[in-house]
Amino acid sequence: MSPKRFSASYAARFISCPGSADLENSIPGFQYQKQDEEKGARGKGTRLHSWLAETAEWSAKDLRNIAEALTYVADLKAERRFKVLSETTIEATWLKKSPHTTVDLVLYLQDELHIVDWKTGVIPVSPVNNAQLMYYALCFMHLAPKAEGAWLHIIQPWIPDGCASWWVSAEALADFMVLAQQTEQKILTRDKTLSPSDHCTFCPAYPHSRSEKGRPLCPVTMQLLYPDPFDEEEVLAL
């Protein structure tokens, strides 16, 4: 193996000990041990530099917002010596099809469960009666068998006061599970009922969808929004 480059990160060591740049030549029989590059200070440093590279173009306001969000999470983690799961995928075994779902952050002990969801949008999202977070909570409640419910948190750095929490009881979660199971059954039986609501905003059939789009547009929604005869092309151009 060739000697290591005299780079900035090694400068102090090599100035003090030039031979350490080529240990295989300096110490007969020397061999490097395999290391897990993702663990320890080396892995933490790699991840930090990657994150810093991504945030280099962020504005001062964005950096302050993310700092406040991280402080919120840090304060939460400091409350107790929680066990932590991050970007964890799990099966929703309480549903017939056992679909997989991935949660951003879970903090738990035998008697306490926190579900933390990060949002990057600028439309405020509330944790109160949040179906997505209750879905996550049902998937992870087994980790906190003595808990009487779960704390649900929304972390939304890009809006003012974007960190919020809500406690949901085990009874309320049980009610939500029944509702979710009934909904899944409707989907499995190909129920075609269209029911416009606030959730239409991200539906592909909604004329002003904020996410992916599709055609034709939802006839029930269109009748509510444009009761008179309408032209889809004109509506989409609005």
GROMACS elastic network, one bead per residue, 0.5 to 0.9 nm:
[ bonds ]
;  ai    aj funct       b0    kb
    1     4     6  0.86578   500
    1    22     6  0.80336   500
    1    24     6  0.75097   500
    1    25     6  0.88885   500
    2     5     6  0.87750   500
    2    21     6  0.89190   500
    2    22     6  0.70801   500
    3     6     6  0.88527   500
    3    20     6  0.87181   500
    3    21     6  0.53360   500
    3    23     6  0.80251   500
    3    24     6  0.87062   500
    3    25     6  0.86761   500
    4     7     6  0.82722   500
    4    10     6  0.87324   500
    4    20     6  0.86726   500
    4    21     6  0.51272   500
    4    22     6  0.65381   500
    5    10     6  0.81154   500
    5    21     6  0.75550   500
    6     9     6  0.83037   500
    6    10     6  0.62866   500
    6    11     6  0.60866   500
    6    14     6  0.72534   500
    6    21     6  0.79133   500
    7    10     6  0.54248   500
    7    11     6  0.59289   500
    8    11     6  0.50767   500
    8    12     6  0.80703   500
    9    12     6  0.76659   500
    9    13     6  0.85960   500
   10    13     6  0.54971   500
   10    14     6  0.60831   500
   10    15     6  0.85054   500
   10    21     6  0.85950   500
   11    14     6  0.53125   500
   11    15     6  0.59774   500
   11    16     6  0.85233   500
   12    15     6  0.52486   500
   12    16     6  0.62612   500
   12    17     6  0.85258   500
   13    16     6  0.51847   500
   13    17     6  0.58765   500
   13    18     6  0.76037   500
   13    20     6  0.76865   500
   13    21     6  0.86121   500
   14    19     6  0.73779   500
   14    20     6  0.64734   500
   14    21     6  0.63528   500
   15    18     6  0.59755   500
   17    20     6  0.57131   500
   17    21     6  0.78529   500
   18    21     6  0.57809   500
   18    22     6  0.79413   500
   19    22     6  0.56684   500
   19    23     6  0.62886   500
   19    25     6  0.81806   500
   19    26     6  0.57751   500
   19    27     6  0.87181   500
   20    23     6  0.51022   500
   20    24     6  0.88379   500
   20    26     6  0.73451   500
   21    24     6  0.89698   500
   21    26     6  0.86982   500
   22    25     6  0.55707   500
   22    26     6  0.61059   500
   22    27     6  0.85516   500
   23    27     6  0.55674   500
   23    28     6  0.83081   500
   23    30     6  0.65893   500
   23    31     6  0.82829   500
   23    32     6  0.89391   500
   24    27     6  0.56076   500
   24    28     6  0.64307   500
   24    29     6  0.67739   500
   24    30     6  0.50220   500
   24    31     6  0.65795   500
   24    32     6  0.84325   500
   25    28     6  0.64249   500
   25    29     6  0.84737   500
   25    30     6  0.79592   500
   26    30     6  0.82754   500
   27    30     6  0.55310   500
   32    35     6  0.88672   500
   34    37     6  0.89960   500
   35    38     6  0.86713   500
   35    39     6  0.83564   500
   36    39     6  0.56933   500
   36    40     6  0.83877   500
   36    43     6  0.81560   500
   37    40     6  0.79505   500
   37    42     6  0.64814   500
   37    43     6  0.54666   500
   37    46     6  0.86791   500
   38    41     6  0.87763   500
   38    42     6  0.71041   500
   38    44     6  0.73132   500
   38    46     6  0.80969   500
   38    47     6  0.85424   500
   39    42     6  0.66515   500
   39    44     6  0.70343   500
   40    43     6  0.55406   500
   40    44     6  0.62875   500
   40    45     6  0.86255   500
   41    45     6  0.58873   500
   41    46     6  0.84934   500
   42    45     6  0.51244   500
   42    46     6  0.62192   500
   42    47     6  0.87105   500
   43    46     6  0.50916   500
   43    47     6  0.62433   500
   43    48     6  0.85224   500
   44    47     6  0.52193   500
   44    48     6  0.60485   500
   44    49     6  0.86582   500
   45    49     6  0.61368   500
   45    50     6  0.85150   500
   46    49     6  0.53476   500
   46    50     6  0.62296   500
   46    51     6  0.86702   500
   47    50     6  0.50871   500
   47    51     6  0.61659   500
   47    52     6  0.86096   500
   48    51     6  0.50907   500
   48    52     6  0.60932   500
   48    53     6  0.85867   500
   49    53     6  0.61072   500
   49    54     6  0.86415   500
   50    53     6  0.51935   500
   50    54     6  0.64653   500
   50    55     6  0.88962   500
   51    54     6  0.51196   500
   51    55     6  0.63298   500
   51    56     6  0.87100   500
   52    55     6  0.51005   500
   52    56     6  0.60309   500
   53    56     6  0.53315   500
   53    57     6  0.82494   500
   54    57     6  0.71958   500
   54    58     6  0.81668   500
   55    58     6  0.51712   500
   55    59     6  0.86026   500
   55    63     6  0.78610   500
   56    59     6  0.84286   500
   58    61     6  0.80132   500
   58    62     6  0.59289   500
   58    63     6  0.65067   500
   59    62     6  0.51607   500
   59    63     6  0.63369   500
   59    64     6  0.87104   500
   60    63     6  0.51165   500
   60    64     6  0.62268   500
   60    65     6  0.86207   500
   61    64     6  0.51508   500
   61    65     6  0.61593   500
   61    66     6  0.87046   500
   61   158     6  0.89147   500
   62    65     6  0.50196   500
   62    66     6  0.62065   500
   62    67     6  0.85013   500
   62   157     6  0.77385   500
   62   158     6  0.68703   500
   63    66     6  0.52186   500
   63    67     6  0.60732   500
   63    68     6  0.86597   500
   64    68     6  0.62272   500
   64    69     6  0.86627   500
   64   157     6  0.88832   500
   65    68     6  0.51801   500
   65    69     6  0.63096   500
   65    70     6  0.86935   500
   65   156     6  0.88452   500
   65   157     6  0.51606   500
   65   158     6  0.64055   500
   65   159     6  0.79784   500
   65   160     6  0.81837   500
   65   162     6  0.87608   500
   66    70     6  0.60781   500
   66    71     6  0.84790   500
   66   156     6  0.87511   500
   66   157     6  0.54298   500
   66   158     6  0.78283   500
   67    70     6  0.51132   500
   67    71     6  0.61080   500
   67    72     6  0.86577   500
   67   157     6  0.85240   500
   68    71     6  0.50085   500
   68    72     6  0.62956   500
   68    73     6  0.88504   500
   68   157     6  0.75660   500
   68   163     6  0.87323   500
   69    72     6  0.50920   500
   69    73     6  0.65094   500
   69    74     6  0.86531   500
   69   155     6  0.63870   500
   69   156     6  0.74137   500
   69   157     6  0.58067   500
   69   162     6  0.78231   500
   69   163     6  0.67388   500
   70    73     6  0.51041   500
   70    74     6  0.60096   500
   70    75     6  0.85434   500
   70   155     6  0.88995   500
   70   157     6  0.89973   500
   71    75     6  0.60267   500
   71    76     6  0.84748   500
   72    75     6  0.52610   500
   72    76     6  0.62724   500
   72    77     6  0.87539   500
   72   155     6  0.83465   500
   72   163     6  0.72549   500
   73    76     6  0.50179   500
   73    77     6  0.61614   500
   73    78     6  0.85466   500
   73   116     6  0.86110   500
   73   155     6  0.84601   500
   74    77     6  0.51514   500
   74    78     6  0.61013   500
   74    79     6  0.88822   500
   75    78     6  0.50626   500
   75    79     6  0.65889   500
   76    79     6  0.55385   500
   76    80     6  0.80921   500
   76   107     6  0.89807   500
   77    80     6  0.64508   500
   77    81     6  0.72511   500
   77    82     6  0.66964   500
   77    84     6  0.89402   500
   77   107     6  0.75743   500
   78    81     6  0.70592   500
   78    82     6  0.83791   500
   79    82     6  0.82482   500
   80   109     6  0.88054   500
   81   108     6  0.88558   500
   81   109     6  0.81843   500
   82   107     6  0.55776   500
   82   108     6  0.53503   500
   82   109     6  0.58571   500
   82   112     6  0.87861   500
   83   106     6  0.81274   500
   83   107     6  0.56894   500
   83   108     6  0.53526   500
   83   109     6  0.63996   500
   84   105     6  0.73025   500
   84   106     6  0.57774   500
   84   108     6  0.66847   500
   85    88     6  0.61476   500
   85   103     6  0.86155   500
   85   104     6  0.81647   500
   85   105     6  0.57262   500
   85   106     6  0.50141   500
   85   107     6  0.66101   500
   85   108     6  0.85396   500
   86   103     6  0.72241   500
   86   104     6  0.56190   500
   86   106     6  0.64710   500
   86   107     6  0.88996   500
   87   102     6  0.61275   500
   87   103     6  0.54475   500
   87   105     6  0.62143   500
   87   106     6  0.86437   500
   88   101     6  0.82416   500
   88   102     6  0.53420   500
   88   103     6  0.56105   500
   88   104     6  0.69518   500
   88   105     6  0.75809   500
   88   106     6  0.83493   500
   89   100     6  0.64810   500
   89   101     6  0.54572   500
   89   103     6  0.66103   500
   90    93     6  0.87245   500
   90    99     6  0.83350   500
   90   100     6  0.54753   500
   90   101     6  0.55954   500
   90   102     6  0.63697   500
   90   103     6  0.83322   500
   90   139     6  0.71556   500
   90   140     6  0.83871   500
   91    94     6  0.85756   500
   91    95     6  0.89830   500
   91    98     6  0.55004   500
   91    99     6  0.55531   500
   91   101     6  0.63740   500
   91   102     6  0.88804   500
   91   139     6  0.72207   500
   92    95     6  0.58994   500
   92    96     6  0.86545   500
   92    97     6  0.81396   500
   92    99     6  0.54902   500
   92   100     6  0.61535   500
   92   101     6  0.71211   500
   92   135     6  0.82839   500
   92   136     6  0.84739   500
   92   138     6  0.79379   500
   92   139     6  0.55727   500
   93    96     6  0.71565   500
   93    97     6  0.76940   500
   93    99     6  0.74868   500
   93   100     6  0.88645   500
   93   139     6  0.75620   500
   94    97     6  0.86990   500
   94    98     6  0.68191   500
   94   138     6  0.81451   500
   94   139     6  0.78430   500
   94   177     6  0.78237   500
   94   181     6  0.79401   500
   95    98     6  0.51763   500
   95    99     6  0.74454   500
   95   177     6  0.86125   500
   95   180     6  0.79988   500
   95   181     6  0.60843   500
   95   184     6  0.74626   500
   96    99     6  0.83646   500
   96   181     6  0.78536   500
   96   184     6  0.78601   500
   96   185     6  0.83700   500
   97   184     6  0.86131   500
  101   136     6  0.77806   500
  101   139     6  0.86963   500
  102   136     6  0.81933   500
  103   106     6  0.73111   500
  103   115     6  0.78483   500
  103   116     6  0.77480   500
  103   117     6  0.70146   500
  103   133     6  0.88105   500
  103   136     6  0.67354   500
  104   115     6  0.80589   500
  104   116     6  0.62793   500
  104   117     6  0.54665   500
  104   118     6  0.67910   500
  105   114     6  0.81658   500
  105   115     6  0.61943   500
  105   116     6  0.50195   500
  105   117     6  0.66395   500
  105   118     6  0.85802   500
  106   113     6  0.73304   500
  106   114     6  0.56836   500
  106   116     6  0.61942   500
  106   117     6  0.89566   500
  106   140     6  0.81645   500
  107   112     6  0.80645   500
  107   113     6  0.59114   500
  107   114     6  0.50131   500
  107   115     6  0.67627   500
  107   116     6  0.81128   500
  108   111     6  0.77281   500
  108   112     6  0.55175   500
  108   114     6  0.62215   500
  108   115     6  0.87523   500
  108   140     6  0.89764   500
  108   143     6  0.67520   500
  108   144     6  0.63580   500
  109   112     6  0.51466   500
  109   113     6  0.65457   500
  109   143     6  0.70980   500
  109   144     6  0.56541   500
  109   145     6  0.87636   500
  109   146     6  0.87393   500
  109   147     6  0.84888   500
  110   113     6  0.81127   500
  110   143     6  0.66357   500
  110   145     6  0.58158   500
  110   146     6  0.55542   500
  110   147     6  0.67608   500
  111   143     6  0.88202   500
  111   144     6  0.52455   500
  111   145     6  0.65398   500
  111   148     6  0.75037   500
  111   149     6  0.89368   500
  112   143     6  0.87772   500
  112   144     6  0.57783   500
  112   145     6  0.85282   500
  112   146     6  0.74364   500
  112   147     6  0.50737   500
  112   148     6  0.79106   500
  112   149     6  0.76964   500
  112   150     6  0.67953   500
  112   151     6  0.81122   500
  113   137     6  0.79569   500
  113   140     6  0.80792   500
  113   141     6  0.71334   500
  113   143     6  0.77280   500
  113   144     6  0.60400   500
  113   147     6  0.69405   500
  113   149     6  0.74443   500
  113   150     6  0.50210   500
  113   151     6  0.61788   500
  113   152     6  0.86190   500
  114   137     6  0.80432   500
  114   150     6  0.58771   500
  114   152     6  0.59449   500
  114   153     6  0.73368   500
  115   133     6  0.68384   500
  115   134     6  0.86849   500
  115   136     6  0.71167   500
  115   137     6  0.64768   500
  115   140     6  0.86680   500
  115   150     6  0.74172   500
  115   151     6  0.62120   500
  115   153     6  0.60191   500
  115   154     6  0.86478   500
  116   133     6  0.80743   500
  116   151     6  0.84448   500
  116   152     6  0.62531   500
  116   154     6  0.61014   500
  116   155     6  0.71762   500
  116   165     6  0.88611   500
  117   133     6  0.75027   500
  117   152     6  0.80978   500
  117   153     6  0.61765   500
  117   154     6  0.51643   500
  117   155     6  0.60970   500
  117   156     6  0.85402   500
  118   153     6  0.84519   500
  118   154     6  0.60123   500
  118   156     6  0.59380   500
  118   157     6  0.82255   500
  119   122     6  0.84342   500
  119   125     6  0.79441   500
  119   154     6  0.70425   500
  119   155     6  0.60317   500
  119   157     6  0.75034   500
  119   158     6  0.85302   500
  120   155     6  0.85646   500
  120   156     6  0.60220   500
  120   157     6  0.69409   500
  120   158     6  0.66159   500
  121   124     6  0.76821   500
  121   125     6  0.87431   500
  121   156     6  0.73010   500
  121   157     6  0.86610   500
  121   158     6  0.69369   500
  121   159     6  0.82648   500
  122   125     6  0.86964   500
  122   156     6  0.78333   500
  122   157     6  0.86641   500
  122   158     6  0.59435   500
  122   159     6  0.58019   500
  123   159     6  0.79369   500
  124   156     6  0.77134   500
  124   159     6  0.72495   500
  124   162     6  0.73896   500
  125   128     6  0.89586   500
  125   130     6  0.85779   500
  125   154     6  0.72098   500
  125   156     6  0.78614   500
  125   162     6  0.83919   500
  126   129     6  0.79878   500
  126   130     6  0.67838   500
  126   153     6  0.86838   500
  126   154     6  0.68925   500
  126   164     6  0.72056   500
  126   165     6  0.82019   500
  126   166     6  0.87115   500
  127   130     6  0.50434   500
  127   131     6  0.86696   500
  127   132     6  0.89974   500
  127   133     6  0.72277   500
  127   152     6  0.60577   500
  127   153     6  0.60138   500
  127   154     6  0.58332   500
  127   164     6  0.67646   500
  127   165     6  0.59610   500
  127   166     6  0.58134   500
  127   167     6  0.88484   500
  128   131     6  0.87846   500
  128   152     6  0.80566   500
  128   165     6  0.77248   500
  128   166     6  0.57241   500
  128   167     6  0.81414   500
  128   168     6  0.83453   500
  129   132     6  0.89259   500
  129   133     6  0.82784   500
  129   134     6  0.74811   500
  129   166     6  0.83385   500
  129   168     6  0.79805   500
  130   133     6  0.55044   500
  130   134     6  0.62223   500
  130   135     6  0.86085   500
  130   152     6  0.83750   500
  131   134     6  0.51032   500
  131   135     6  0.59956   500
  131   136     6  0.86211   500
  131   176     6  0.80203   500
  132   135     6  0.51277   500
  132   136     6  0.64074   500
  132   137     6  0.87595   500
  133   137     6  0.61317   500
  133   138     6  0.86970   500
  133   152     6  0.62868   500
  133   153     6  0.80507   500
  133   154     6  0.88085   500
  134   138     6  0.62123   500
  134   139     6  0.86596   500
  134   150     6  0.85794   500
  134   152     6  0.76477   500
  134   168     6  0.80131   500
  134   173     6  0.65684   500
  134   176     6  0.74878   500
  134   177     6  0.86092   500
  135   138     6  0.53203   500
  135   139     6  0.65341   500
  135   173     6  0.84118   500
  135   176     6  0.81560   500
  135   177     6  0.77857   500
  135   180     6  0.84095   500
  136   139     6  0.51373   500
  136   140     6  0.64785   500
  136   141     6  0.86325   500
  137   140     6  0.52328   500
  137   141     6  0.57444   500
  137   149     6  0.87186   500
  137   150     6  0.66836   500
  137   151     6  0.85012   500
  137   152     6  0.79256   500
  137   173     6  0.79081   500
  138   141     6  0.53624   500
  138   142     6  0.80793   500
  138   173     6  0.68375   500
  138   174     6  0.82583   500
  138   176     6  0.89956   500
  138   177     6  0.74942   500
  139   142     6  0.74767   500
  140   143     6  0.57158   500
  140   144     6  0.77011   500
  141   144     6  0.54547   500
  141   145     6  0.66231   500
  141   147     6  0.79553   500
  141   149     6  0.81694   500
  141   150     6  0.77966   500
  141   170     6  0.89190   500
  142   145     6  0.54008   500
  143   146     6  0.89487   500
  144   147     6  0.54231   500
  144   148     6  0.88812   500
  144   149     6  0.89951   500
  144   150     6  0.89426   500
  145   148     6  0.84228   500
  146   149     6  0.89450   500
  147   150     6  0.71593   500
  147   170     6  0.80275   500
  148   168     6  0.87347   500
  148   169     6  0.60665   500
  148   170     6  0.55304   500
  148   171     6  0.84874   500
  149   167     6  0.70134   500
  149   168     6  0.55099   500
  149   171     6  0.78229   500
  149   172     6  0.84029   500
  149   173     6  0.77151   500
  150   166     6  0.84039   500
  150   167     6  0.57181   500
  150   168     6  0.54762   500
  150   169     6  0.65440   500
  150   170     6  0.73946   500
  150   173     6  0.88071   500
  151   165     6  0.67023   500
  151   166     6  0.57321   500
  151   168     6  0.64174   500
  151   169     6  0.88907   500
  152   164     6  0.83850   500
  152   165     6  0.54211   500
  152   166     6  0.51974   500
  152   167     6  0.60981   500
  152   168     6  0.74107   500
  153   163     6  0.72706   500
  153   164     6  0.57052   500
  153   166     6  0.65617   500
  153   167     6  0.88328   500
  154   162     6  0.74257   500
  154   163     6  0.56677   500
  154   164     6  0.53918   500
  154   165     6  0.63453   500
  154   166     6  0.89387   500
  155   162     6  0.59497   500
  155   164     6  0.68034   500
  155   165     6  0.88309   500
  156   159     6  0.63608   500
  156   160     6  0.85392   500
  156   161     6  0.81573   500
  156   163     6  0.59184   500
  156   164     6  0.85523   500
  157   160     6  0.75955   500
  157   161     6  0.81089   500
  157   162     6  0.55946   500
  157   163     6  0.74048   500
  158   162     6  0.70865   500
  159   162     6  0.52774   500
  160   163     6  0.85713   500
  161   164     6  0.76980   500
  168   171     6  0.82617   500
  168   172     6  0.63758   500
  168   173     6  0.69055   500
  169   172     6  0.51966   500
  169   173     6  0.63230   500
  169   174     6  0.86683   500
  170   173     6  0.50049   500
  170   174     6  0.61570   500
  170   175     6  0.87088   500
  171   174     6  0.50467   500
  171   175     6  0.63615   500
  171   176     6  0.86978   500
  172   175     6  0.50689   500
  172   176     6  0.62272   500
  172   177     6  0.86326   500
  173   177     6  0.61143   500
  173   178     6  0.87558   500
  174   177     6  0.50295   500
  174   178     6  0.64856   500
  174   179     6  0.88057   500
  175   178     6  0.52852   500
  175   179     6  0.64337   500
  175   180     6  0.87211   500
  176   179     6  0.50066   500
  176   180     6  0.60534   500
  176   181     6  0.85323   500
  177   181     6  0.60653   500
  177   182     6  0.85319   500
  178   181     6  0.51093   500
  178   182     6  0.61696   500
  178   183     6  0.85780   500
  179   182     6  0.51292   500
  179   183     6  0.61729   500
  179   184     6  0.86610   500
  180   184     6  0.61424   500
  180   185     6  0.86162   500
  181   184     6  0.50554   500
  181   185     6  0.62456   500
  181   186     6  0.87349   500
  182   185     6  0.51090   500
  182   186     6  0.63969   500
  182   187     6  0.88186   500
  183   186     6  0.50813   500
  183   187     6  0.63679   500
  183   188     6  0.87149   500
  184   187     6  0.50478   500
  184   188     6  0.61749   500
  184   189     6  0.86520   500
  185   188     6  0.50168   500
  185   189     6  0.61880   500
  185   190     6  0.86081   500
  185   191     6  0.87234   500
  186   189     6  0.51945   500
  186   190     6  0.62567   500
  186   191     6  0.51894   500
  186   192     6  0.86562   500
  187   190     6  0.50467   500
  187   191     6  0.57715   500
  187   192     6  0.84115   500
  188   191     6  0.76796   500
  191   194     6  0.89616   500
  194   218     6  0.80928   500
  194   219     6  0.87978   500
  194   220     6  0.67906   500
  194   221     6  0.84619   500
  195   200     6  0.89285   500
  195   220     6  0.75910   500
  195   221     6  0.81752   500
  196   199     6  0.75653   500
  196   200     6  0.61986   500
  196   220     6  0.71181   500
  196   221     6  0.58627   500
  196   224     6  0.85801   500
  197   200     6  0.57014   500
  197   201     6  0.84436   500
  197   221     6  0.88338   500
  198   201     6  0.64215   500
  199   202     6  0.65975   500
  199   203     6  0.73850   500
  200   203     6  0.50427   500
  200   204     6  0.84582   500
  200   205     6  0.82013   500
  200   206     6  0.60904   500
  200   209     6  0.75128   500
  200   221     6  0.84435   500
  201   204     6  0.86254   500
  201   206     6  0.66389   500
  201   207     6  0.88427   500
  201   208     6  0.71065   500
  201   209     6  0.52354   500
  201   210     6  0.61926   500
  201   211     6  0.81585   500
  202   205     6  0.86311   500
  202   206     6  0.72811   500
  202   208     6  0.84768   500
  202   209     6  0.50602   500
  202   210     6  0.52706   500
  202   211     6  0.53285   500
  202   212     6  0.75715   500
  202   213     6  0.87461   500
  203   206     6  0.53418   500
  203   207     6  0.87472   500
  203   208     6  0.89195   500
  203   209     6  0.59359   500
  203   210     6  0.79533   500
  203   211     6  0.71947   500
  203   212     6  0.75384   500
  203   213     6  0.74964   500
  203   214     6  0.88346   500
  204   207     6  0.78940   500
  204   208     6  0.87837   500
  204   209     6  0.60803   500
  204   210     6  0.84731   500
  204   211     6  0.68590   500
  204   212     6  0.53157   500
  204   214     6  0.50627   500
  204   215     6  0.79238   500
  204   217     6  0.80984   500
  204   218     6  0.88660   500
  205   208     6  0.86501   500
  205   209     6  0.74000   500
  205   212     6  0.88605   500
  205   213     6  0.63518   500
  205   214     6  0.55078   500
  205   215     6  0.63835   500
  205   216     6  0.68376   500
  205   218     6  0.51053   500
  205   219     6  0.88717   500
  205   221     6  0.87824   500
  206   209     6  0.51257   500
  206   210     6  0.88233   500
  206   213     6  0.75366   500
  206   214     6  0.82160   500
  206   217     6  0.61035   500
  206   218     6  0.61548   500
  206   221     6  0.71697   500
  206   222     6  0.81424   500
  207   213     6  0.79668   500
  207   214     6  0.87498   500
  207   215     6  0.89847   500
  207   217     6  0.62109   500
  207   218     6  0.78229   500
  207   221     6  0.84890   500
  207   222     6  0.77458   500
  207   232     6  0.83112   500
  207   235     6  0.70022   500
  207   236     6  0.60747   500
  208   211     6  0.89428   500
  208   213     6  0.84873   500
  208   235     6  0.85762   500
  208   236     6  0.71012   500
  208   238     6  0.84345   500
  209   212     6  0.69459   500
  209   213     6  0.64087   500
  210   213     6  0.82504   500
  214   217     6  0.70101   500
  215   218     6  0.82884   500
  216   219     6  0.82643   500
  216   232     6  0.83215   500
  217   220     6  0.89226   500
  217   221     6  0.81114   500
  217   222     6  0.72317   500
  217   232     6  0.76879   500
  218   221     6  0.54508   500
  218   222     6  0.61168   500
  218   223     6  0.86637   500
  219   222     6  0.50553   500
  219   223     6  0.61000   500
  219   224     6  0.87044   500
  220   223     6  0.52356   500
  220   224     6  0.64757   500
  220   225     6  0.88213   500
  221   224     6  0.51254   500
  221   225     6  0.61454   500
  221   226     6  0.82888   500
  222   225     6  0.50961   500
  222   226     6  0.54930   500
  222   227     6  0.72295   500
  222   230     6  0.83503   500
  223   226     6  0.52519   500
  223   228     6  0.76508   500
  223   229     6  0.86888   500
  223   230     6  0.89477   500
  224   227     6  0.58243   500
  226   229     6  0.72824   500
  226   230     6  0.66157   500
  226   235     6  0.88935   500
  227   230     6  0.79266   500
  230   233     6  0.88664   500
  230   234     6  0.77345   500
  230   235     6  0.74267   500
  231   234     6  0.53640   500
  231   235     6  0.63263   500
  231   236     6  0.87640   500
  232   235     6  0.50525   500
  232   236     6  0.60948   500
  232   237     6  0.85435   500
  233   236     6  0.51933   500
  233   237     6  0.62103   500
  233   238     6  0.89559   500
  234   237     6  0.51266   500
  234   238     6  0.66633   500
  235   238     6  0.54235   500
